[in-house]
């Protein structure tokens, strides 16, 4: 399976404009996005072998990313 990043606009293409709007207008949403992007990049580096670690840590990071993604979706639906 090829490795890929999971940018929010690809995960939620129907919310592309709203993601941009909230990123610019809502500081909390902006912070959620930055944390999500940071985790996504870290997971990618681990999976491509650039940043070695154990499987349990990667799974923890993926769970954190998923929780952030859920928070972001709730924000998108609420606004």
Residue frames as qw, qx, qy, qz and C-alpha x, y, z in Angstrom:
[[0.000, 0.890, 0.456, 0.000, 0.00, 0.00, 0.00],
 [0.417, 0.478, -0.040, 0.772, 1.51, 3.36, -1.01],
 [0.315, -0.461, -0.455, 0.693, 2.09, 5.90, 1.71],
 [0.086, 0.621, 0.345, 0.699, 0.17, 9.14, 1.60],
 [0.003, -0.007, -0.412, 0.911, -0.58, 12.19, 3.64],
 [0.080, -0.597, -0.797, -0.050, -4.13, 12.81, 4.80],
 [0.044, 0.049, -0.075, 0.995, -4.71, 16.55, 4.38],
 [0.262, 0.389, 0.646, -0.602, -8.05, 17.77, 5.66],
 [0.458, 0.469, -0.156, -0.739, -9.18, 19.10, 2.29],
 [0.391, 0.198, -0.838, -0.324, -8.73, 15.58, 0.90],
 [0.046, -0.161, -0.924, 0.343, -10.45, 14.00, 3.88],
 [0.177, 0.653, 0.598, -0.428, -13.39, 16.45, 3.72],
 [0.270, 0.121, 0.458, 0.838, -13.50, 17.81, 0.16],
 [0.100, -0.712, -0.611, -0.331, -17.11, 18.94, 0.60],
 [0.393, -0.862, -0.227, 0.228, -15.90, 21.34, 3.34],
 [0.658, 0.197, 0.064, 0.724, -12.94, 22.81, 1.44],
 [0.052, 0.664, 0.099, 0.739, -14.22, 26.41, 1.54],
 [0.614, -0.735, -0.123, -0.260, -15.40, 26.11, 5.13],
 [0.849, -0.248, -0.093, 0.457, -12.04, 24.69, 6.22],
 [0.448, 0.343, 0.026, 0.825, -10.30, 27.71, 4.72],
 [0.247, -0.725, -0.152, -0.625, -12.78, 30.14, 6.27],
 [0.755, -0.641, -0.123, -0.056, -12.57, 28.63, 9.75],
 [0.792, -0.034, -0.091, 0.602, -8.79, 28.39, 9.57],
 [0.271, 0.436, 0.023, 0.858, -8.65, 32.14, 8.98],
 [0.342, -0.599, -0.098, -0.717, -11.41, 33.19, 11.39],
 [0.821, -0.511, -0.053, -0.248, -11.38, 30.69, 14.27],
 [0.017, 0.711, -0.670, 0.212, -8.24, 30.39, 16.37],
 [0.680, -0.230, 0.647, -0.255, -9.33, 27.12, 18.03],
 [0.881, 0.421, 0.194, -0.095, -10.05, 25.54, 14.64],
 [0.434, 0.796, -0.409, 0.101, -6.70, 26.81, 13.34],
 [0.274, -0.581, 0.730, -0.234, -4.91, 25.16, 16.28],
 [0.837, 0.049, 0.507, -0.202, -6.77, 21.87, 15.70],
 [0.776, 0.629, -0.042, -0.025, -5.71, 21.95, 12.05],
 [0.189, 0.781, -0.574, 0.158, -2.08, 22.64, 12.89],
 [0.526, -0.377, 0.726, -0.233, -1.98, 19.78, 15.39],
 [0.876, 0.298, 0.341, -0.164, -3.65, 17.47, 12.85],
 [0.619, 0.744, -0.247, 0.036, -1.16, 18.44, 10.12],
 [0.096, -0.702, 0.677, -0.201, 1.76, 17.96, 12.51],
 [0.700, -0.159, 0.664, -0.209, 0.57, 14.48, 13.50],
 [0.842, 0.502, 0.153, -0.129, -0.11, 13.54, 9.88],
 [0.431, 0.781, -0.443, 0.091, 3.41, 14.52, 8.85],
 [0.312, -0.551, 0.737, -0.234, 4.95, 12.68, 11.80],
 [0.827, 0.079, 0.517, -0.205, 3.00, 9.51, 11.01],
 [0.747, 0.657, -0.085, -0.052, 4.08, 9.74, 7.37],
 [0.159, 0.760, -0.613, 0.149, 7.76, 10.07, 8.37],
 [0.551, -0.326, 0.729, -0.243, 7.46, 7.04, 10.63],
 [0.853, 0.296, 0.388, -0.184, 5.71, 4.95, 8.00],
 [0.682, 0.706, -0.187, 0.035, 8.26, 5.81, 5.31],
 [0.899, -0.086, -0.175, 0.393, 11.12, 4.85, 7.63],
 [0.290, 0.679, -0.166, 0.654, 12.54, 8.36, 8.13],
 [0.300, -0.532, 0.431, -0.663, 11.65, 8.38, 11.82],
 [0.556, -0.038, -0.830, -0.010, 11.93, 4.90, 13.36],
 [0.404, -0.306, 0.480, -0.716, 9.78, 3.98, 16.36],
 [0.139, 0.060, 0.983, -0.106, 7.69, 1.11, 17.66],
 [0.164, -0.372, -0.754, -0.516, 4.26, 0.08, 16.40],
 [0.267, -0.641, -0.657, 0.295, 2.45, 0.97, 19.64],
 [0.159, -0.496, -0.064, 0.852, 3.60, 4.59, 19.37],
 [0.060, -0.016, -0.580, -0.812, 2.46, 4.83, 15.75],
 [0.241, -0.504, -0.805, -0.201, -0.95, 3.45, 16.70],
 [0.242, -0.628, -0.450, 0.586, -1.21, 6.01, 19.50],
 [0.064, -0.324, 0.220, 0.918, -0.42, 8.81, 17.04],
 [0.143, -0.215, -0.743, -0.618, -3.02, 7.50, 14.58],
 [0.252, -0.618, -0.734, 0.127, -5.64, 7.46, 17.33],
 [0.179, -0.567, -0.184, 0.782, -4.76, 11.05, 18.23],
 [0.014, 0.115, -0.488, -0.865, -5.03, 12.05, 14.57],
 [0.200, -0.412, -0.819, -0.347, -8.42, 10.35, 14.30],
 [0.237, -0.657, -0.574, 0.427, -9.68, 12.10, 17.45],
 [0.100, -0.444, 0.085, 0.887, -8.55, 15.44, 16.03],
 [0.080, -0.099, -0.699, -0.703, -10.24, 14.64, 12.74],
 [0.216, -0.577, -0.788, -0.020, -13.47, 13.93, 14.63],
 [0.198, -0.640, -0.315, 0.673, -13.18, 17.25, 16.51],
 [0.048, -0.257, 0.374, 0.890, -12.53, 19.08, 13.26],
 [0.131, -0.316, -0.796, -0.499, -15.55, 17.48, 11.57],
 [0.207, -0.672, -0.656, 0.274, -17.76, 18.43, 14.52],
 [0.140, -0.553, -0.035, 0.820, -16.53, 22.03, 14.17],
 [0.008, 0.043, -0.607, -0.793, -17.20, 22.00, 10.45],
 [0.185, -0.474, -0.817, -0.272, -20.74, 20.72, 10.92],
 [0.251, -0.662, -0.532, 0.464, -21.46, 23.17, 13.76],
 [0.124, -0.544, 0.053, 0.828, -20.35, 26.31, 11.93]]
